[in-house]
Amino acid sequence: MSFGPRLRTRGGATLRKRWTRVVSTLRRPHKCPRCSAMKVRRISVGIWRCRKCGFTFAGGAYQPQTKLGKLAAR
């Protein structure tokens, strides 16, 4: 899946590749921390909601759980 046309000619190839990687991780299904269903979607920046159980939680801007959040949960 390519999101490069959204940026048109600005930024160069490196920026387009980075944007594609970020948006593809945002769009893929994520696992719910409560019911373990792969139904988590982003509501807004940092707000995530499971479409199965309705659990709403805070996370990262582009991923429900960041590397720092995983480290803090240990």
N, C-alpha and C positions, 0 to 999 in steps of 0.2 A: 504494500500500500504506500503510495507516494503522496506527500503533502507539500512537495516542493512548489507546484504551481501557485499555491497560495501566497508564496513569498515573491513571485515573479523573478526578476533578474537581480534583486538586491541581496547582498550578503555573501554570495559565492557558494561554492559547493559544500564547504565545511559547515556553514550555517544551515543549509538545507538538510544535510545528513543528520545534524544534531536535532533539528526540529522534527524530522521524521521519526527519530528514535524516541523523543519525548512524547509526541502525540500517539505513537503506537502503544507505548506503555500505558498511556492514559485511557485509550479506547478498549484495551483488552479486558476480559472479565477478571474480576478479583474475588478473593475468598472472604466471606463474612466471618468476623471474629466470634460471633455468637452462634450462628446455626451452621457454619461451614459450607454454605451454598455458594456457588460461583455466580452470585447475582448482585454484586456491589457496583454501584454507579456513583459518579461524582455529581453532587448537587451544585456546588460552587467551589471556589478555591479553598481547599482544606476541609470541606464538608462532604462526607460520604454516607450513602444510605443503601441498605440491603433491600432489594425489591421483593424478597421472599418474606422475611420476618419484620421488615420495617425498622430495623435497628439503625439509628443515626449516630455517627461518631465523627470525631475530628481526626484528621490524618495529614499527610503531606499534600502539597499542591498538585502533584501529578501521580502520586501513588498513595494508597490508603495507609501504608506503613513505611516510614523512612528508615534508613540505616541507623540513624540516631535514636529513633523510637524503638527499634528492635534491641539496641544496646541498653536503653533505659529500662526496658521490660524485663531484662534478665535478673 
